[in-house]
Amino acid sequence: MAAPASSRTGFRNSAFMRSLREPTGLLGFLFIFIIVAAALFAPVIAPYKPESIDVLNRLTGPSSEHWLGTDQLGRDTLSRLLYGARIALMVAIPAVLVGVIAGTFLGLIAGYFGGIVDSILLTFFDIVRSFPALLFAIAIIALTGPSLTMVVVIMGVTRFPTYARLIRAQVLKVREEEYVMASRALGSPTARIMRLDLIPNIVAPLLIQAAMDIPVVVTFEAGLSFVGLGVPPPTPSWGSILREGYAYVRGSPWLVTFGSLALVVATLGFTFFTEALRDSSDVKLQS
């Protein structure tokens, strides 16, 4: 059965489709598609295993055999970049998800109850935000050792105050609306009001903010891997590729060049698309 005309029209006029009509939004979406496809299909696309060592072909330039050259151990750069996209998303998406869940829960409580609860939680948010994320990560990883899980936890902990403050601000706007007041008057439980009346009306800005934070987390993980505190070797990471290539940048610049290009594509992709999505969701701009 064909979809109703109203549904098709609604989808064509949705914020997502409007963002794709913008040149930067379309370009950003294409970049995101490339990164996600590389992560999902790395085992199929990669010409070699990322840990395969070939010392006879170490530090060779781009060729028909190794399209993006090899590193100091003869490992194929293209294969490591493709698998590095997996690591980038495996860190960014769970870390943002942890931050969103924690921030939404605490932001709802702060904005809905207000008063002393709001003051205590705001102070807590400020305390967490006062710790420099990089120094905090270095201190924790120096004690526990580098691991993918620890990077996810650290990024989730350092990002949740941003989401909590955003949710709190949205709740303060919505909690005095008539439908929320009506639910209170009918004696609806607080959890039900939050789930059915508040969250559906405040989630859009949160999702846009979360999408904009993905390249921040990707870059942060690459920075930790660059200084040797990210995912442990021989797991391929864009940051570790940059670190390994930096030592040979004069004679073999392709490692740094292609590793940096991967970070640029990921950052521009999420930034362009989410900015276009944010603008297309803004009612005032659309008017």
VOGU-3710 file (C-alpha; in Angstrom, 3 decimals, decimal comma):
1> maapassrtg> 0,000/0,000/0,000  1,364/3,398/-0,973  2,159/5,887/1,760  -0,428/8,652/2,206  0,299/11,869/0,347  0,386/13,784/3,634  3,099/11,455/4,974  5,197/11,863/1,832  4,763/15,633/1,957  5,633/15,706/5,640
11> frnsafmrsl> 8,840/13,745/5,053  9,868/15,986/2,147  9,345/19,038/4,333  11,022/17,555/7,405  14,070/19,201/8,965  16,233/16,326/7,727  15,227/16,795/4,084  15,486/20,575/4,328  19,028/20,220/5,656  19,946/18,049/2,656
21> reptgllgfl> 18,809/20,820/0,306  21,561/23,031/1,692  24,959/22,521/-0,022  26,837/22,299/3,277  24,210/19,957/4,721  24,424/17,623/1,725  28,227/17,692/1,782  28,242/16,957/5,501  25,820/14,056/5,054  28,027/12,572/2,316
31> fifiivaaal> 31,076/12,820/4,580  29,176/11,127/7,413  28,006/8,410/5,037  31,613/7,749/3,970  32,817/7,496/7,582  29,951/5,221/8,658  30,287/3,022/5,561  34,036/2,715/6,143  33,422/1,652/9,748  30,671/-0,842/8,937
41> fapviapykp> 32,288/-2,458/5,896  35,965/-2,217/6,865  36,445/-6,020/6,801  35,076/-6,107/3,257  36,673/-2,937/1,889  40,117/-3,142/3,512  42,627/-4,804/1,160  44,719/-6,115/4,079  44,322/-6,873/7,745  45,237/-3,773/9,766
51> esidvlnrlt> 47,820/-5,669/11,881  49,506/-7,449/8,931  53,226/-6,631/9,006  55,370/-6,575/5,864  58,828/-5,255/6,753  59,998/-5,560/3,161  57,506/-2,854/2,161  57,870/-0,520/5,148  57,301/3,190/4,531  56,487/2,728/0,845
61> gpssehwlgt> 54,566/5,464/-0,891  51,114/5,210/-2,472  51,057/2,554/-5,178  48,734/0,118/-6,919  49,503/-2,442/-4,201  49,117/-0,042/-1,270  46,901/2,848/-2,349  47,813/5,072/0,607  51,267/3,649/1,301  52,492/1,744/4,350
71> dqlgrdtlsr> 53,769/2,623/7,815  57,071/1,856/9,557  56,086/-1,813/9,974  54,792/-2,253/6,443  51,131/-2,176/7,500  48,704/-0,918/4,888  47,643/2,664/5,669  44,280/2,434/3,914  43,297/-0,648/5,890  44,314/0,976/9,176
81> llygarialm> 42,360/4,132/8,356  39,238/2,115/7,554  39,471/0,185/10,810  40,342/3,437/12,570  36,907/4,747/11,564  35,446/1,867/13,580  37,427/2,882/16,650  36,423/6,521/16,238  32,701/5,702/16,147  32,993/2,977/18,812
91> vaipavlvgv> 34,318/5,664/21,160  32,243/8,649/20,047  28,756/7,129/19,910  28,805/5,305/23,294  30,505/8,277/24,983  27,903/10,715/23,674  25,146/8,253/24,583  26,417/7,997/28,164  26,558/11,772/28,413  23,086/12,194/26,928
101> iagtflglia> 21,462/9,665/29,267  23,116/11,054/32,401  22,582/14,661/31,328  18,926/14,111/30,454  18,180/12,435/33,783  19,898/15,076/35,909  18,732/17,981/33,754  15,113/16,862/34,051  15,385/16,690/37,834  17,079/20,086/38,101
111> gyfggivdsi> 14,654/21,871/35,808  11,454/20,238/37,010  11,924/20,440/40,783  13,947/23,667/40,938  14,801/25,206/44,306  17,510/23,609/46,394  17,643/20,546/44,126  18,372/22,779/41,154  21,073/24,688/43,043  22,830/21,517/44,207
121> lltffdivrs> 22,814/19,970/40,749  24,012/23,189/39,074  26,911/23,312/41,516  27,680/19,683/40,706  27,619/20,443/36,978  30,008/23,357/37,457  32,396/21,248/39,533  32,556/18,552/36,847  33,006/21,130/34,089  35,817/22,831/36,013
131> fpallfaiai> 38,112/19,829/35,468  40,067/20,160/32,194  38,957/17,136/30,196  42,400/16,340/28,800  44,195/16,568/32,141  41,434/14,539/33,795  41,745/11,864/31,111  45,547/11,745/31,413  45,335/11,377/35,205  42,758/8,569/35,093
141> ialtgpsltm> 44,378/6,638/32,236  47,797/6,939/33,900  46,301/5,051/36,858  44,163/2,509/35,018  46,071/2,077/31,763  44,855/2,872/28,244  41,680/1,125/27,104  38,729/1,762/24,837  36,240/1,463/27,701  38,063/4,002/29,860
151> vvvimgvtrf> 38,116/6,566/27,045  34,345/6,127/26,599  33,684/6,550/30,321  35,907/9,622/30,630  34,309/11,348/27,649  30,796/10,518/28,870  31,561/11,907/32,335  33,117/15,113/31,026  30,362/15,784/28,458  27,180/15,173/30,483
161> ptyarliraq> 27,065/18,618/32,226  26,607/20,242/28,809  23,564/18,110/28,078  22,228/18,507/31,608  22,304/22,299/31,399  20,663/22,220/27,974  17,876/19,929/29,213  17,398/22,048/32,342  16,990/25,196/30,250  14,435/23,495/28,011
171> vlkvreeeyv> 12,495/22,113/30,991  12,286/25,567/32,555  10,555/26,764/29,375  8,169/23,825/29,088  7,182/23,010/32,673  4,760/25,955/32,918  2,904/25,073/29,718  -0,800/24,334/30,032  -0,544/20,652/29,141  2,069/20,112/31,850
181> masralgspt> -0,013/22,017/34,382  -3,048/19,942/33,384  -1,135/16,709/33,946  -0,121/17,918/37,390  -3,693/18,880/38,225  -4,892/15,411/37,225  -2,417/13,870/39,649  -0,148/12,261/37,056  3,047/10,811/38,553  6,194/12,886/38,074
191> arimrldlip> 7,871/10,130/36,065  4,928/10,019/33,659  4,949/13,796/33,206  8,652/13,740/32,439  8,337/10,808/30,043  5,238/11,871/28,128  5,018/15,648/28,476  8,561/16,953/28,871  10,990/14,710/27,013  9,147/14,666/23,632
201> nivaplliqa> 9,152/18,478/23,615  12,781/19,035/24,589  14,616/16,220/22,829  15,277/17,954/19,461  17,923/20,442/20,697  19,532/17,642/22,688  19,922/15,409/19,629  21,456/18,233/17,606  23,901/19,043/20,397  24,814/15,364/20,722
211> amdipvvvtf> 25,481/15,076/16,988  27,690/18,165/17,109  29,675/16,617/19,955  30,565/13,456/18,012  33,512/15,090/16,149  34,653/16,592/19,458  34,884/13,115/20,989  36,513/11,693/17,846  39,180/14,393/17,958  39,654/13,914/21,710
221> eaglsfvglg> 40,206/10,181/21,288  42,662/10,854/18,470  44,526/13,275/20,726  44,790/10,693/23,498  45,980/8,053/21,044  48,503/10,523/19,638  50,161/10,840/23,061  49,893/7,092/23,681  46,972/7,175/26,127  44,134/6,121/23,814
231> vppptpswgs> 43,341/2,641/22,583  46,321/0,312/23,114  48,369/-0,887/20,110  48,201/-2,598/17,707  44,565/-1,475/17,471  44,423/1,052/14,615  43,350/4,541/15,613  43,581/7,756/13,639  45,552/9,307/16,486  48,050/6,436/16,649
241> ilregyayvr> 48,483/6,601/12,861  49,359/10,276/13,221  51,767/9,532/16,078  53,547/6,816/14,109  53,687/8,979/10,987  55,001/12,026/12,806  58,374/10,367/13,388  58,779/9,843/9,631  56,999/12,934/8,374  59,952/14,279/6,386
251> gspwlvtfgs> 60,565/11,176/4,333  57,074/9,641/4,425  54,467/12,388/4,806  51,499/10,301/3,624  50,811/8,823/7,072  50,275/12,253/8,595  48,518/13,545/5,479  45,942/10,772/5,189  45,487/10,431/8,961  44,759/14,149/9,233
261> lalvvatlgf> 42,435/13,970/6,231  40,319/11,320/7,968  39,889/13,581/11,003  39,064/16,565/8,780  36,406/14,609/6,874  34,777/13,371/10,097  34,834/16,800/11,734  33,516/18,681/8,709  30,885/16,037/8,013  29,219/16,134/11,426
271> tfftealrds> 29,694/19,901/11,779  28,236/20,817/8,377  25,295/18,445/8,620  24,294/19,254/12,196  24,570/22,994/11,588  22,302/22,651/8,549  19,942/20,456/10,598  19,898/22,992/13,417  19,103/25,845/11,033  16,365/23,859/9,280
281> sdvklqs> 14,809/23,044/12,675  14,749/26,682/13,787  11,210/27,959/13,366  12,258/31,604/13,366  14,804/31,074/10,600  12,274/29,120/8,536  9,728/31,934/8,951
//
